[in-house]
Amino acid sequence: MMMSAPIFLITDFGDESYYVGALKGAIKRECPGANVYDITHKVLPFNVKHGSFLIWQSLTAIPKGAIVVGVVDPGVGSDRDPIVLTGEFTFVGPDNGLFWPSIEGRSYKAYKIDLESTGLAFRRTGTFDGRDVFAPIAGMISCGRNIESFGFPKSIQDLIKLNIWNYRRSGNRIIGEIMNVDRFGNLVTNIPWREVKNLKRAFIKVGRAVLQAYRSPYYEGRGFLIIRGSTNLMEISVARGNAAKLSGAGVGDVVEVIA
């Protein structure tokens, strides 16, 4: 018996409503044996860039061949394409840049979902494509349905592209962006660790603050710290404290490291 591919969900739905449960139910209706897991449902509302970054981060821990359903879809109901991307992983969701950072420079094929061929057109409300389109498609794929039976090939170059690596050097400054704030208040930047690993200390402009930060292991640090995050990016942290609250910084803010 063929094992169904595991499905991982990431959305901006939060946990206050039935939306996440509806996604899981729609998957199970198409593939009762599918194993469904949550990445997170706390992507900032409508923030495609935030969602794309969290997807990119999560792939280091997801098994190859898994299906990732991403629903951060401020264009729901518009003419943006519903897509499936196949390669090392399979991505199902809207063509709005959500998956681009995870597939850029890698070998992937793209398909536009044909709702008539899936039999889903009559179910679609136009306001909940996560339940009506993306979750059922993921279930079909997990249980072995051939993507080419319900998708038209789409050029990778025609996909909406989203750049999350827009950091740069300017003299003795490295300028990047806060991509995520985790539960502990750590500020996760898009600056690769290799750019700052030789710094012993630096001034950092972020949010409302100018900070003096030191490179130190989290467990023995004091004050603001420059640390190597779990995906080899620079993070700004406070040992047993909350760097986001203390600095007033958040997702999307510019961060400037002055060596």
Long-range contacts (C-beta under 8 A, 24 or more apart in sequence): 2-144, 4-31, 4-33, 4-34, 4-35, 4-142, 4-143, 4-144, 5-34, 5-65, 5-66, 5-67, 5-90, 5-141, 5-142, 6-34, 6-35, 6-36, 6-37, 6-63, 6-66, 6-67, 6-142, 7-34, 7-35, 7-36, 7-37, 7-66, 7-67, 7-68, 7-69, 7-138, 7-139, 7-142, 8-36, 8-37, 8-38, 8-39, 8-58, 8-62, 8-66, 8-67, 8-68, 8-69, 9-36, 9-37, 9-38, 9-39, 9-41, 9-69, 9-71, 10-38, 10-39, 10-40, 10-41, 10-43, 10-51, 10-54, 10-55, 10-58, 10-68, 10-69, 10-70, 10-71, 10-72, 11-41, 11-43, 11-70, 11-71, 11-72, 11-130, 12-41, 12-42, 12-43, 12-44, 12-45, 12-46, 12-47, 12-51, 12-71, 12-72, 13-41, 13-71, 13-130, 14-41, 14-42, 14-45, 15-41, 15-42, 19-128, 19-130, 19-131, 22-128, 22-130, 22-131, 22-135, 23-69, 23-71, 23-130, 23-131, 23-134, 23-135, 24-135, 25-131, 26-131, 26-132, 26-135, 26-136, 26-139, 27-69, 27-135, 27-136, 27-138, 27-139, 27-142, 28-139, 29-136, 29-139, 30-136, 30-139, 30-140, 30-142, 30-143, 31-139, 31-140, 31-142, 31-143, 33-143, 34-138, 34-139, 34-142, 34-143, 39-68, 43-72, 44-251, 46-72, 46-74, 47-72, 47-251, 47-252, 48-72, 48-74, 48-96, 48-97, 48-98, 48-162, 49-97, 49-162, 49-164, 49-179, 49-252, 50-179, 50-180, 50-251, 51-98, 52-97, 52-98, 52-99, 52-100, 52-101, 52-102, 52-162, 52-164, 53-101, 53-164, 53-179, 53-180, 53-190, 54-180, 55-98, 55-99, 55-101, 55-102, 56-101, 56-102, 56-164, 57-180, 57-231, 59-89, 59-102, 60-230, 60-231, 62-89, 64-88, 64-89, 65-89, 65-90, 66-90, 67-91, 67-92, 67-138, 67-141, 67-142, 68-92, 68-99, 69-93, 69-130, 69-134, 69-135, 69-138, 70-94, 70-98, 70-99, 70-134, 71-129, 71-130, 71-134, 72-96, 72-98, 73-129, 73-130, 76-126, 76-127, 76-128, 76-129, 77-126, 77-127, 77-129, 80-160, 81-112, 81-113, 81-154, 82-112, 82-113, 82-115, 82-129, 82-133, 82-134, 82-137, 83-110, 83-111, 83-112, 83-113, 83-154, 83-159, 84-110, 84-111, 84-113, 84-137, 84-141, 84-147, 84-151, 85-109, 85-110, 85-111, 86-111, 86-147, 90-141, 92-134, 92-137, 92-138, 92-141, 93-134, 94-129, 94-134, 95-154, 95-159, 95-160, 96-160, 96-162, 97-159, 97-160, 97-161, 97-162, 98-162, 100-159, 100-160, 100-161, 100-162, 101-162, 101-163, 101-164, 101-165, 103-156, 104-161, 108-156, 109-153, 109-156, 110-153, 110-154, 110-155, 110-156, 110-158, 110-159, 111-147, 111-148, 111-151, 111-152, 111-153, 111-154, 112-151, 112-152, 112-154, 113-137, 113-150, 113-151, 114-150, 114-151, 114-152, 117-149, 117-150, 117-151, 118-150, 164-190, 165-190, 166-190, 167-191, 167-192, 167-195, 169-195, 172-258, 172-259, 173-256, 173-257, 173-258, 173-259, 174-256, 174-257, 174-259, 175-254, 175-255, 175-256, 175-257, 176-234, 176-254, 176-255, 176-256, 176-257, 177-252, 177-253, 177-254, 177-255, 178-206, 178-249, 178-250, 178-251, 178-252, 178-253, 178-254, 178-255, 179-233, 179-251, 180-251, 181-244, 181-249, 181-250, 181-251, 184-237, 184-242, 185-237, 185-238, 185-241, 185-242, 185-243, 185-244, 185-245, 185-246, 186-227, 186-229, 186-235, 186-236, 186-237, 186-243, 186-244, 187-235, 187-236, 187-237, 187-243, 187-244, 187-247, 187-249, 187-255, 188-229, 188-233, 188-235, 189-233, 189-234, 189-235, 189-236, 189-255, 190-233, 191-233, 191-234, 191-255, 191-257, 192-232, 192-233, 192-234, 193-228, 193-229, 193-232, 193-233, 193-234, 194-232, 195-234, 196-226, 196-234, 196-257, 197-228, 199-226, 199-257, 199-259, 201-226, 202-226, 202-257, 202-258, 202-259, 203-257, 203-258, 204-236, 204-255, 204-256, 204-257, 204-258, 205-254, 205-255, 205-256, 205-258, 206-236, 206-247, 206-249, 206-253, 206-254, 206-255, 206-256, 207-247, 207-248, 207-249, 207-250, 207-253, 208-247, 208-248, 208-249, 209-246, 209-247, 209-248, 209-249, 211-236, 211-247, 226-257
